[in-house]
Amino acid sequence: MELYVLKTDNGYVKSTNPENPILVGIEKASVYPDADSELIRKLARILRDRNEKDLRVAKLVITEEDHYQGL
């Protein structure tokens, strides 16, 4: 599975309110499927207008595997 996050030098984007995204650590970041590309672009425009440094979209590749045996 592939999901996307917006990342700046100051943190990752959390978009509880898409009009006012905040920056957080990766554990609280909003993640987006490819289908949300328009929302990603909108958030990127807002962050560029705020002069956030080194704005980029990072792809997270998620795999699933059994980790704890015998639970």
N, C-alpha and C positions, 0 to 999 in steps of 0.2 A: 504494500500500500504506500502511496506517495501523498504527502500532505505538504502544505507550504506555510511558511511564517514570514512576516516582515521583520527585518532586523536592522538596527542602526548601531552606531558606536556606543549609544547609551542604553541599549536594551532591546527587548522584543516587544512587539505591539500586542496589546490587548484591546479588543474593540467591542466591549460591552455596549458602548454607545458609538456607532460608527462615525458620528459627527465629531467626536472628541476622543480619539484613541489615546491610550496612555502607554507608557513604556514600563515593562516588568521583566523579571527573570524568565528564563525559558520554561520553568515549571508552571507558570501562570499565563503563558502566551496563548493567544488565539491561533488556531490552526485552520487552514482552509483547503478544501478539495479543489481540484483544477476547475470545477464548475463555477467557483466563486471568483474567477479572474477579474470580473468587473469591479467587485468589492475590493479586491487587492489593489487594483489601479486607483480607485477612489481614495483608499487609505494612503497610498503612496503619494498622491497629489497633496493631501492634507499635510503629511509629514514633510514633504519638500517645501511647502509654504512656510513651515515652522523652522526651516533651515536645519533639519536634523542631518547630521554628518554620516556619510557612507551608508546611505539607505540601499538595502538590497532585499531580494526575495531569496530565502533559503529553502531548499527542498529537504524534507525529512523523509527518509525511507524506513518504513516500519515493517518489521517482520515479527511473526509470532512463533514461539517455540515453547515447549514444556520446560519449565525451569526447576520447579520443586517437585520431585518425584515422591509418591507415596503420601500425599496429604489426605 
